[in-house]
Amino acid sequence: MDKGIYGLVLKNPTCTVRIGALGPLPFAAGWHCYIGSALGPGGLVRLERHMRLAEQRDRLPKWHIDYLLTDPRFRIAYAVYAPTQERLECRLAAVLARGGTGVEKFGCSDCDCLSHLLYRPRDPQREIVAAFSGLGLSPGIKTIITPKGKGNV
């Protein structure tokens, strides 16, 4: 599978979730977009890992995003992705941070970004696609249907 970058978009109600060492964090009702890199082994297959974890919840969380994926109040709505060999996730997170708020220190323990999890009160799909395109990428969208009883909001 191609290597690349992605934005995993989740929908959730107002809630508080314990996120590893970050502790309990409040989340407003709406949409959260996690910006991730898929430059490692397997490339964009990483999206399949996220979907499996959200559906099966059969492993303990390891990464910040895993805590949301295993919480039944969050459901994956869709993913925006693009093949690239460049490390663009921090640039994408910075572009999206200009249009709203982020969850401080989420998903960025290995970089200097303020956050890799951005919040929007409404569906940010157009904004995310435009941000990908603005970086010279050709984004695709993968719609994800969460089974009933598995985190529907």
C-alpha positions as CSV (number, residue, x, y, z in Angstrom):
1,M,0.0,0.0,0.0
2,D,1.1,3.6,-0.6
3,K,2.7,5.6,2.1
4,G,1.0,8.8,2.9
5,I,-0.8,11.1,5.2
6,Y,-4.4,11.0,6.6
7,G,-7.0,12.8,8.6
8,L,-9.2,10.5,10.6
9,V,-12.5,12.2,11.4
10,L,-14.5,11.2,14.4
11,K,-17.9,12.3,15.7
12,N,-18.7,12.5,19.4
13,P,-21.0,13.9,22.1
14,T,-19.7,16.1,24.9
15,C,-17.6,13.8,27.2
16,T,-14.4,13.4,29.1
17,V,-11.9,10.7,28.2
18,R,-8.7,9.7,30.0
19,I,-5.9,9.9,27.4
20,G,-2.9,8.0,28.8
21,A,-0.4,10.4,30.4
22,L,-2.4,13.4,29.3
23,G,-5.0,12.4,31.8
24,P,-8.7,13.2,31.6
25,L,-9.5,15.6,28.8
26,P,-12.9,17.3,28.0
27,F,-14.2,16.9,24.4
28,A,-16.9,19.2,23.1
29,A,-19.7,17.6,21.0
30,G,-18.9,17.7,17.3
31,W,-16.2,16.5,15.0
32,H,-12.5,15.8,15.8
33,C,-9.9,15.3,13.1
34,Y,-6.8,13.4,13.9
35,I,-3.9,14.1,11.5
36,G,-1.5,11.1,11.1
37,S,1.4,9.9,9.1
38,A,1.4,6.7,7.2
39,L,5.0,6.8,6.1
40,G,6.1,3.7,8.2
41,P,5.7,0.0,7.3
42,G,2.4,-0.7,5.7
43,G,1.7,2.8,4.7
44,L,-1.9,3.8,4.4
45,V,-2.9,0.3,5.7
46,R,-2.7,2.1,9.1
47,L,-6.2,3.4,8.4
48,E,-7.4,-0.3,8.5
49,R,-5.8,-0.7,11.9
50,H,-7.7,2.3,13.2
51,M,-11.0,1.0,11.8
52,R,-10.4,-2.5,13.3
53,L,-9.6,-1.1,16.7
54,A,-12.7,1.2,16.6
55,E,-14.9,-1.8,15.6
56,Q,-13.4,-4.6,17.7
57,R,-12.0,-2.7,20.7
58,D,-9.8,-5.8,21.3
59,R,-6.6,-4.2,22.3
60,L,-5.5,-1.8,25.0
61,P,-4.8,1.8,23.8
62,K,-1.1,2.5,22.9
63,W,-1.3,5.8,21.0
64,H,-3.4,8.9,21.9
65,I,-5.8,8.2,19.1
66,D,-6.4,4.7,20.4
67,Y,-8.1,6.1,23.5
68,L,-10.7,7.7,21.3
69,L,-11.0,4.7,19.0
70,T,-11.8,2.4,22.0
71,D,-14.3,4.8,23.6
72,P,-17.8,4.0,22.5
73,R,-18.8,7.6,22.5
74,F,-16.5,8.3,19.5
75,R,-17.2,6.9,16.1
76,I,-15.2,7.2,12.9
77,A,-17.1,9.0,10.3
78,Y,-14.6,9.0,7.4
79,A,-10.9,9.4,6.6
80,V,-9.3,11.8,4.1
81,Y,-6.0,10.5,2.8
82,A,-3.4,11.0,0.2
83,P,-0.3,9.2,-1.0
84,T,3.0,11.1,-0.4
85,Q,6.6,10.3,0.6
86,E,6.9,13.7,2.4
87,R,6.4,14.3,6.1
88,L,3.5,16.7,5.7
89,E,1.4,15.9,8.8
90,C,2.7,18.8,10.9
91,R,2.1,21.2,8.0
92,L,-1.4,19.8,7.6
93,A,-2.1,20.1,11.3
94,A,-0.9,23.7,11.3
95,V,-3.1,24.7,8.3
96,L,-6.2,23.1,10.0
97,A,-5.3,24.7,13.4
98,R,-5.8,28.1,11.8
99,G,-9.5,27.4,11.3
100,G,-10.4,26.2,14.8
101,T,-9.2,24.7,18.0
102,G,-7.0,21.8,18.8
103,V,-6.7,19.4,21.8
104,E,-3.4,20.5,23.3
105,K,-0.5,18.0,23.1
106,F,-2.7,15.3,21.5
107,G,-0.9,13.1,19.0
108,C,2.2,15.2,18.8
109,S,4.6,13.9,21.4
110,D,7.2,13.4,18.7
111,C,7.0,16.9,17.2
112,D,6.7,20.5,18.2
113,C,3.1,21.0,17.1
114,L,0.4,22.2,19.6
115,S,-1.9,19.4,18.5
116,H,-2.7,16.8,15.8
117,L,-6.3,16.6,16.9
118,L,-8.5,19.5,15.7
119,Y,-12.0,20.2,16.7
120,R,-14.9,21.5,14.6
121,P,-18.6,22.0,15.7
122,R,-19.7,21.0,12.1
123,D,-18.5,18.4,9.6
124,P,-15.1,19.7,8.4
125,Q,-14.8,17.5,5.2
126,R,-14.6,20.4,2.7
127,E,-12.0,22.2,4.8
128,I,-9.9,19.1,5.2
129,V,-10.0,18.3,1.5
130,A,-9.0,21.9,0.7
131,A,-6.1,21.7,3.2
132,F,-4.8,18.5,1.5
133,S,-5.1,20.1,-1.9
134,G,-3.4,23.3,-0.7
135,L,-0.4,21.1,0.1
136,G,-0.3,19.8,-3.5
137,L,-1.9,16.5,-2.6
138,S,-4.7,14.6,-4.3
139,P,-7.0,13.5,-1.4
140,G,-9.3,10.5,-1.4
141,I,-12.1,9.9,1.0
142,K,-12.9,6.7,2.7
143,T,-16.3,6.5,4.3
144,I,-16.6,4.3,7.4
145,I,-19.8,2.9,8.7
146,T,-19.6,2.0,12.4
147,P,-21.8,-1.0,13.2
148,K,-24.8,-0.4,15.5
149,G,-23.9,-0.5,19.1
150,K,-20.3,0.2,18.4
151,G,-20.0,3.9,19.2
152,N,-22.9,5.4,17.4
153,V,-23.5,9.0,18.4
